[in-house]
Amino acid sequence: MNWVDDNLNNITQKTIKDTVINKVNMVEINVRRQFTFFRVYASNAIAINEQAIFINRTDDVITFTSYCYYNQKNYQAVSNSAKVAYVK
């Protein structure tokens, strides 16, 4: 798997907008990251078969957790999950 920076200042694919949460002005950041997985197989036939199985998987989920420290205050961690979509 390729390495992905956890510092949002270094992520290039993101959108940033002002928002209000519980009457507090905050900044909402949506990040798009691509992960590349790879594996070497003994033959093309085995690789093609495994690719077909892998692409049809629909039950994989990634859970993300966000932590925030702002203005000398620690905010409660927030978690969310997303289904994984594999593409050929």
C-alpha atoms as one frame of an Amber mdcrd trajectory, in Angstrom:
protein
   0.000   0.000   0.000   1.248   3.491  -0.717   1.883   5.858   2.153  -0.662
   8.617   2.849   0.189  11.696   4.900  -2.004  12.265   7.967  -1.312  16.024
   7.951  -4.275  17.641   6.149  -2.085  20.607   5.189  -0.151  18.263   2.873
  -3.215  16.724   1.161  -3.855  18.278  -2.261  -7.302  16.792  -3.014  -9.545
  18.506  -0.474 -12.329  21.054  -0.164 -12.497  23.567   2.671 -15.509  25.612
   3.752 -16.696  27.498   6.800 -19.446  25.883   8.845 -21.168  26.247  12.227
 -21.400  23.392  14.721 -23.290  23.959  17.984 -23.160  27.724  17.369 -19.359
  27.617  17.009 -17.669  28.706  13.776 -15.559  25.839  12.430 -13.906  24.827
   9.183 -15.184  21.737   7.364 -12.498  19.871   5.438 -13.376  17.049   3.030
 -10.386  14.996   1.941 -10.110  12.648  -1.020  -7.329  10.087  -0.880  -6.447
   7.268  -3.209  -4.922   4.095  -1.801  -3.095   1.708  -4.125  -2.865  -1.964
  -3.167  -0.906  -4.512  -5.134   0.126  -8.162  -5.040   2.309 -10.238  -7.363
   0.810 -13.516  -8.661   2.520 -16.526 -10.223   0.617 -16.226 -13.513  -1.681
 -13.909 -15.473  -4.566 -16.398 -15.219  -4.405 -16.490 -11.416  -4.151 -12.693
 -11.255  -7.179 -12.178 -13.536  -9.256 -14.639 -11.517  -8.321 -12.979  -8.210
  -9.012  -9.523  -9.679 -12.559 -10.544 -10.613 -13.189 -11.837  -7.084 -11.681
  -8.735  -5.511 -13.590  -6.191  -7.620 -16.920  -7.842  -6.744 -16.385  -7.456
  -2.989 -19.022  -5.195  -1.449 -18.621  -5.715   2.296 -15.297  -3.961   2.974
 -15.498  -0.845   5.163 -12.936   1.695   6.348 -13.541   3.619   9.575 -12.087
   7.100   9.956 -11.621   9.001  13.199 -11.015  12.737  13.409  -9.489  14.504
  16.378  -9.545  18.281  16.818  -7.619  20.625  19.086  -8.533  24.270  18.569
  -8.198  27.405  20.693  -6.686  25.442  23.607  -9.614  23.022  23.689  -9.733
  19.307  22.856 -12.898  18.388  20.991 -14.483  14.957  21.172 -13.262  12.522
  18.529 -15.708  11.830  15.710 -15.781   8.575  13.732 -17.453   7.667  10.476
 -17.324   4.682   8.137 -17.287   4.381   4.374 -17.786   1.417   2.078 -14.807
   0.599  -0.132 -15.302   0.590  -3.904 -12.642  -1.305  -5.828 -12.035  -0.300
  -9.434 -10.202  -2.041 -12.222
